[in-house]
Amino acid sequence: MAVYYFDLRDEDALLLDEEGLEFSNLRDVQEEAAKSLADMARDAVHGARHFSTRYMAIEVRDEEGPVMQVRVNFEVTRWQ
């Protein structure tokens, strides 16, 4: 099993994961990153008064460097 770090990017801010999580395969790493990003997006929608576009990502790395990035561009267009 390898340790993977899930760094959180929200617009220009980057929060580094200091602890990491152990996984045995990249499929499980990808699922965890996607679930975490969905939670981030949900929390952003509930916590924000308004925004038009927002960029969020989970940047996964291991001891050797970057492994993958899962990202979302969330956009709200209001006509009224």
N, C-alpha and C positions, 0 to 999 in steps of 0.2 A: 504494500500500500504506500502511496505517495501523499505528501502534504501539499495542498493547494491553497493559495491565498486569494481571497475575493475582495479586490480593491473596488471601492464605490466611487464613481464619478458622477457628479451632478452639476451640469453646466461646466464652470471652470474649476470647481472644487474637487479635490481628490482626497479620499479618506482611505489610508492604507490599513489593510488587515494585518495585524501583528501576530495573530494566533494560528490561523489556517485551519483546514479540516482535512481529514484523511479520506481518500477515495481509492478504489482499486482500478477504476477505468474512467476514460474521458466522457463516456455517455452519461454517467452519473454526475460528473462535474458539470457538464452542460445543463442537465436538468436542474441542478441546484442553483446555478447561475441564473437560469431563466425564471425559476420560482422567486428568487431573491429580487430580481429586477421587477417582476410583476408586483411584488409587495412594495417596492420603492415607488412605483408609478401610482399605485392605489393610495399610498400615504401622501404623495404629493398632491393628488387631486383633492383629497379630503382636507389637507392642511393649507392649501393656497386660497387666497381670496379671489385672485384671477391671474391668469397668465395666458399668453397666446401660444408660445412655443417653448418647449423645454426638452433638453437633451439629457439623458441618463444612461449610464452604462455600468456593467460589472466587468472589470478587467481581471482575468484570472492569470495567476502566475504560479510557478513552482520554484524550487531552489535554483533551477537553471535559467529562468527568465519567463517571458510572456508565453502563455499557452493559448488563450482565446479571449475574445471580447464579445459580450452580448449587450446590445444597445437598443435604445428606443428613442425616437423623436416623437414627443407627444405634442400635438397641436390642437388648439381649440379655436374655431372660427365662429364668432357670434354675429348674427345678422340683426339682433334686436337687443 
